[in-house]
């Protein structure tokens, strides 16, 4: 740090024109160990912009209301970068590609989606397992594509939202944006999770949906936490090794809401 300050004082006009950082900036994705390794270089201004955007998203957040965030600083930054991209995709403010909004595309057969055995594929990321595909499909546009015996597309249906706007709004009001115990993510950044997955014939209704942030949405799909409805309010049953009674989010309580039984 001292050396950088000395350099700044001695070289106040910056690098020479032939050594501009504009020619160095890059970002690369390398397929490795079942995921991707990111490498790159940014100048100080670009790095400051990126870190300022990531900082509030990378703050420690407990997994539940009774534990602490065990992620390292590097893991929190990685999660924050994905969270930032997810929010950018959700707002619809990004430029279109081919006349459509940027979107994550998952290709999977209905049998694999229902049986949870098999693989799906991403446009950029390659193969993924069926459980991950189910989580992505939980709160997404679903476009059915009918394939022929040789895999050729025969019919492409229209995109349809699995969770209509009215149901999404009702779930957000009921859950205060985030239902998982200890979570403080606001409603506009939450996803809508089917308690009984729609591929398992679970209804798309207020009584079968719950608002979860991206991190806890993953937890709901890939852990032993169970979600049950009690008098129209979602409760979270911890895994057996944690024990204890079902939990709710104490950060949001709306005793004056009029609740209509469905």
N, C-alpha and C positions, 0 to 999 in steps of 0.2 A: 504494500500500500504506500509506504514512504517513497519507494522508487517511482511509482506512478505519479505521485505528486511532484517529485523533482523533475520528471520528464515533462510534465504539463507546464511547469514554470520555464524550463529551458527551451521548449519547442512550442511556443504559444500560437504559432501560425499553422500548426498541424502538419501532417505528412505532405511530402511533395506530390504534385499532380499525378505522377506515374505510379504512385503507391496508394491509390485511393481505395478505401474499404468497399466501394461499390462493386469492384471486380472480385472481391473475396467472398461476398455473402453467398451462402448456399445452405440447403437443407436436403438431407438424403435419408431414404428409408431402406434399410437392409434387412432382408428376410433372415431371421435367425432364431433358433430355439423355440419354434412354434409361435413366434410373434415377430415384431419388427424393432430393430435398433435404430434410433434416430441420432444422426450426427450432423453438425452444421457449424456455421460461424456467422455472427451478427456484429455490427459495429455497436458502439456504446449507446447511441441514441435508440436504435432499434431494440437493443437488449433492455433498456430502461422502460420502453413502452410495453414490451412483452411482460416483464417482471411486475410492472405496476398493475397490469390486467390480471396476472395470475395470483398476486399477493392475497387479495381477500378470499379467493377460492381455495388457496392452499393453507389457510389457517387450520390448526388442529381442530378436529371435530370428533367427539366420542361416537363409537358405534352404537351405544345404547345410553340410557340415562344413568347407568350405574358403573360404566367403565371409562377408560381414557383412550385417546387416539394413539394406537401403537405404530402408526405409519412413520417412516423416517421422513426427513425433510424432502429428500429426493423423490420418494413415493408420493408425497402430497403434491409436489410440483407436477409430477406426471399425471396424477388424477385431475389436477386443476387445468392442465392443458386440454385434456379430453372434455372436461366440463365446459370450458370456454368454447370449444368447437361445437359441442352439443347445443349450447345456448344460441350460438350464431345460426345453426341450422334451424332451430325451433322458431326464431323470430321471423324468418322469411325475408330478411333484409339483404341476403347475399345475391350476387348476380345469378341469372339463370344459365343453365347449360342445355343447349338444344331445345330451348323454350320451356324447360321445366326447372323447378326448384332443385338445388342440390339435395341429394337424398342417399341414405344407406340402403342398398339393394341386397336382399338375401334370397337365394334360390334354394328351395327345399321342396321335397315331395310331401303331399298331404299325409301319406302313411308314416313317413319318418317324423313329421311334426306331431302326429298323434301318439305314436309308439315310443318316442324319445330314444329310439335306437337308429343310428345311422349318422349321416353327415349332411351338412348344407354348405353353401359357398357364398363368399362375399365378392363384390366386384373388384375391390382392390386387395383385400386381405387374404383371399384364398379360402381353403376349407375351414369350417368350424363344426363343432358338435351340435347335436340336436337340441340340447338344453339351452345353449346360448342362443340358438335361433328362436326358440320359444320365448325367451325373455325379450328379444328384440321385437318379436311380433306382438308382444303384449300391448304395446302402445304405438301402433304404426299404421300406415296405409298398407292394405293388402290388395295386391293385384293378381288375380288368378290367371294362370297361363296353362292352357290345355296343350299337351304335347302328343305327337303321334308316336307310333311304335319305334321310329328311328330317332326320336328326340326332337323332331322338327316342331316349332310352334304352330298350332292349328288355330288357336283362338286366344286372344288377350282381352280379358274383361276390364271394366272400368275400376279405377281405384276407389276404395270405400274405407272410411274410417271405422275402426273397430269400436271406438268410443266416441259417440256423438258429442257435440259441443255442450248441449244441455246437461247431459249426464256428467261430463267433465266438470262443469261449473258447480253442479250440485255436490259432487264428491269433494271439490276444493273447499266449498263453504262448510261442509260437515267436518272435514279433517283439518281445516285451517291451512291447507297447502301441503302439510306433511304429517303423516299419522304415526310414523315409527317413534318409539320412546326416545326422547332426548334430541331429536332432529329439529333444526331450526331453519331449514331451507324454505324460502317463501313459495307460495302456491304457483307462481308463474314459471318456476324452474322445475316443477315436479312432473313425474310421469304417472299414468294411470295403470294400475296393476289389477289384472283379473285374479281374484282369490281362487276361484275354480277356472282354470285356463279355458279360453273359448274353444281351443282345439279339443278339449275334453267335454264340450257341450255346455260349458259354463255360460250363463246369460250375461249379456252386456247391460247391466243394470246398476243402479246406485248401490243396491244391497250386495252386489258381487264385485265391486270395484273399490280400490283404496288408493289414495295419493301417496306416492313415495318419491324421494329424491333418487337420482341415478345410482348412488352408492348403495342405498338400502333396497332399491329394486333388485340389484344384483344379489344382495344378501337374501332376499325373499326367495330367489330362484335357486341359489346355490348353497343353502345352509339348512339347518334343521329348525329354524324359526317357523312357527305356524301362525296363520292369521285366521281368526274367527270373528264373526259378528255377534255382538251382545247388545240387544235392544237397539239395533240399528247403528252401533258404533263399533269400529274395528278394534279388536284386542289382539295383542301379540304374545303368543305362548313361547317362552324361551326354550332352548334345547334342554334335554334332561340333565346334562351335566352342569347347567347353570341353575336350574331349579327355580322355585318361586312361583308366585301366582301370575296370571296373565297381566300384561302391562299395557298402559296407554301413554300417550304423549302428554306430560303435565304442562308443556309450554303452551298448549292451546286448549281452552275450555270455554264452551259457549252455552251456559246454563239457560240463557234467555231465548235460545232458538226454539221455534215451534217445529216439532218433528212429526212428520206424517208417516204412519206405518205403511209399508209397501207390501 
